[in-house]
Amino acid sequence: MFDSPHLGRWLEQFENEQTEFVLLPSSPHRRIHPILRSLTLGSSRADYKFYGYIKYFGLPLWLLDKILQNSLRAWILRRAMKDVAPKVVHALEIQNAGYIALRAFRRFKPPGVRLVVTNYGSDIFWFRRFSAHERKIRRLLSLTDLYAAECSRDVMLAREMGFTGEVAPLVPNAGGIQISKIIPAADLDTKRTTIAVKGYHGWVGRAKLAVDALELLGDRVSTLDIVFYSCNWSTIRAVRRLTKRTGLLITTYKKGQLRHFEMLELFGRAKVYVGLSLSDGISTSMLEAMAMGAIPVQTATACCDEWFDQTGVKVEDLNVASVADAILQGIELANDPSNRNINRETIRSKASEEYVRDAALEFYR
């Protein structure tokens, strides 16, 4: 996905490797993410390049393949394999890139080509419940040599769906967190006065549940600044209605409005971070919030039990009362500095940039 920061951060881990990356789009991007653009224009040891002029046609190719069932981009992938003779074809995400690879390899998988598939979180957990997707996922996994996931839950699900190949180390698929840079920027002992909420509602995001939960809490959160970030318009409208009814101090930011360092600053002054979703892998926001000292309040669908136990709150039931209770629990946990310190050390040991890069370097070797 050429507009994805996850792709950019993944690829920049290999800047010092003598590796050639030939990039093909799998999604309807309207722009190329600045990290990816910088890599293709840079002077790193690795060579990053787009295949032909295809970078300009992500949207029309995606629209055509809605009708042609991925046959056009599968043909382009087969053409690219003939031109560059790759040792590895890496499908980053299943429902777009993975299905293109499946179509390309449907009749013949070239000998010596290793197929790597990365699960972006919801790819199996959510889509396996739909019969048409389940069949495609099973066929793709039967061709896959190396499967990469962020949590053991998704490895177990892949095995249940018939995968018998090699499993990559469990690391965040967006690369690691720059611990040396961001933790000194977080004043972990400061008085925290903010609730940070991931603001997307739609498909699997459930930010409006947080809106309703905050109304239920009322005066118990009235002394705190509340910030919704990465909002879509339905969340912004819901927040505006809430502020008129209650007078709560709430700020909203649209998706992409905050730069990365501004989001880190937000987490650095937050008591709690709230992320609600029907499906996810590891939430990158959750990991960054933990690194910056915010207590995570996260739906259990995000594999959060592999990242915290007593130092955060897992939301098991997606209803207003449960979310409200979880936010109160998170605020209480935030009053004990030891919880922030434990979470910070967890991120340092399992999600630091150095740790993830060392694991990622083995993908293509």
N, C-alpha and C positions, 0 to 999 in steps of 0.2 A: 504494500500500500504506500505509494510514493508520497502521500501527504501525511504519513504517520511518523510522529517523533519516536515511536517504538522501533520502527525500522531503522531510522537514522542512528539511534543510540546503539542498536545491536551491531550495525555495520562498523561504526567508528571504533569498536573494540579491536578491530583487526588492522588498524592503520599501519602498524609496524610489521605485519606479516607479508611475506612475498606471495601474495595471492591475487588472482584476477577475479573480480566480481562483475558478472554481466547481468544487468537488472532489467526485469520485465514487469510491467504493471499488472495487478490483479484486481484493482478496484477503480471506481469512477472518480479518480482524483481530478481536481480542477487546478491544483497547483502542486509544485514539488516542495517538500519540506526543506527549510533552510539548511538543516544538518546534512540531508542527502545531497542537496545542491553543492554545498561546500566540499563534501567528499569527492564528488565527481570533478570538481574544479581544482582540487588541492594537489599537493606534491608529496603525499604520503608514500610509503613503500608499497602498500597495496594499491592495486589499480581498480578503480570503480568506474564503470561506464554503463550507459544505457544502451540497450540493443537497438541499433538503427535510429530511426526517428520516432520510435514507438512511444517515447515519453510524452509526446504531444497529443496522443490519441486514447488516453485512458478512459475518458468518458464515452466517446462514440463506440469504442471497442466493447465496453461493458454493456452499453445499450443494445448493440447488435447481438451480443452473446446471450442476452436475456431471451432472444428469439432462437438463436442457433445453439443454445445449450452448451456453451463454452467451446464449441468446435473451432471457432475462428482463432481464439487465443491459444487453444491446444495446437493448432496448425503452426502458429507463430513459434510456440515453444519447441515443437519438433524441428522447425527450420533453424532456430537458434542452436539447438543441440548439434545439428549437422555442421553448422558454421564454426562453432567454437569447441566442439568435442569436450564437454565438461566432464570432470570426474564426479561432481556432485550437482544434483538438482535439489535446491532447498525451497520448499513451499512453506512460506511464513504465513500461517493461518490456514484453516481447512476449507471453510465454505466458499472462498474465492480461489486462492492459489492452489489449495489442495485439490479441489474439483477440476481445475484446469490441468494439473499434473495427471490426475486420474484419467481424464479424457485423452491426454497426449500419450499415455502409456497403455491405453486400453487394449490395443492389439499387440503391442510389442514394446518391451522395456529393453533398451539397448544394453548389451553386456558391458560390464565395467562401470556403469553409471550408478552411483549410490543415491537413493532417494531419501532425503531428510525431510521430515514433516514436523512443524512446530504448532502445537496447540495453543491458541491465544486465550484460553480460559473457558469460554462458553461453547467452544467448537464441538466438543463431545458432550459435556455435562448438560447443555441445553438442547442441542439439536438431535441427540439420540432418541428423543421422545417422539420424533416425527418419522414415520416409516420410510419415506423417500430419502431423507437425509441419512437415516440409519444404514440403509443399503449402500449408499455411496461411501459413507465413512468406513464400513466394513471392507469394501473393495479397496479403498485407498490404503488402509492399514495392512492389507494382505500384500501390497506392493512395497511397503515402507521398510527401509533398512534401519533407519535411526529415527526414533520418536522422541521429541523434546516437549516436556510439559513443565509447568511451574510448581505443581504439587502432586503428592502421592495419590490423591483422589483420582486425578486424571490418568495416571499410569494404570491404576486398578481398572478404571473404566475401559481403557484401551485394551487391556488384557482380556476383559470380559467380552469385548467385541472381536476377539480373535487375533490380536496382535501378538506375534511371536518373535519379533526382532529385538534389536538392541535399544536400551533406554538411555538417553543422555542424562547427565547430572541435573538435578532439580534446581534451577536458578531462574531469577526473574528474566523474562524474555525481552525486556527493554534495557537490559544491561544493569550494572550495579549502581549503587548510590555513592557519591563522592564524599565519603565520611570526613576526610581530612578538611574539606572545604565547608561543608554545611553545618557540622556539629559545632565548630567554634562560633559560627554565626548565630546559633541558638542560645539565648540566655536561659539556660534550663532552670535557673533559680528565680527568674523574674516572676512578678505577680501576673498571672495569666487571666485575661478578662474576655476571651473570645470563644465562641463556638463556630467551628468551620464545618460547612456542610457541602458535600458534592451535590451539585444542583441539577443533574440531568434526570428528567422524568420522561419515559417513553421506551418502547421495546422492553428491556429488562430493568432499566433504572427506575427507582421509586422515591425520588426526592420529595414529592408532595406529601408523602407519609411523614417526613420530618417537619414539613410546614404544619400539618395538623397536630403533630405531637407537641410542637412548641406552643401552639395555641392552648393545648390541654395543660401544659405546664404553667403558662401564664406568669404570675408574679415570681415564681421560683427561678425564672431565667431573666427577669426584667432588668437586672443590674448588669447583664452581660451584653457585649456586642455580638451580634449574630451575622455571619457572612456566608452567603451561598455563592459558590463559584462554579464555573462551567455550566451555567444555567441555559436551558432552552426557554422559549417564550412562555410555555404553559406554567413553568415553575415561577418565572418572574411575575406573571399575573397573579398566581396564587399567593406569593409573598406580598404583593402590593395590597391585595384584599385583606391579608392578615394584619399588616401594619395599620391599616385604617380602622380595623375592628379593635385592636389591642394596644396600639401605641408602642409595641416592641421595636427596639432599635435594630433594624435588619438592613444589610447592604447586599446587593446582588451584582454579580459580574457574569456577563455572557461567556460562552465557551470561547477560549482563545484570547479573551480580553486581558487576563493576567499573564505576564511573562513568568517563566519558570522560577526565577529568583523571587518574584513577588509572591508566588504561591508558597515558596519555602518560608518567606517572612511571615505570611499568614499562619502557617503551621507553628512557627516559632513563638507566636504570641497566643496560641489557642490552648484552652484547657482540654478540649476534646475535639476530635475529628469524627464526623458522622458520614458513613458511606452505606447506602441502602440499594440493594440490587437483587433481582431474582436469580441472577447467574453471573459468575465472574471466575477468573483465575486468581492470581495474586493481584490485589489492587495496588498499583504503583503509588497512588496517593496515600494509601494506608501506610506503606513502608516509609515514605518520605515524612509523613506526619509523625510516625513513631521515632524516626531519627531526630526530628526537630522538637520532640518532647511533648507532643499532643497525645492524649490517651485515645486509642482507637475505639470507636463504637461502630462495629462493622457487621453486616449480615454474614451469617455462617456460610453462605454460598461462596464466599471469597477465600476458602481454605484458610481462614484466619486461625483455626485451631493449630495450625502448623507454625504460627508466629507468636502467639501469646496464649496464656492461660488465665492467670489471675490479674494480669496487668493491663487488661482491656476488657471490652464487653462484646460478646457474641450475640447478635440478634437472631434468635431461632425462629420467631414467629413474626411475620411481616404484617403487623397491625398497629394502629395508632397507640394503643395503651402500652404494648411491648416496647415500641420505640421510645416513648416518653420515659418509661422506667429505665431503659438502657442509657438514655442521656443523663438521667439523674445519677445512675451508678457510675458513669464515666466521670462526671463532675466530682463525685466523692473520691474516686481513685486518683484524680488529678491533684487532690490536696495532699497526697503522700508522695514526696519527691522520689522515693525509692522506686516507685513504679515507672517513672520516666527513665531512670537510670538503667533499669533492667531491660526496658524496650530498646534503649539506645545500644546496649551491648549485644542484644539479639541481632539488630541490624548490622552492627559491626562484624559479627561473626558469620552471618549467613547471607548478607546482601551487599557487602561493600564492593566498590568498583573493582578492587584487586581480586577479591575472591571470585566474583562472577566472571571477570575476564580470564582468569586462569582456567576456569571450567569451560568457558566458551571456546577458547583456543583449540580445544581438542575436537571440536565439531568437524572441522574440515581436514584434519591431519590424517 
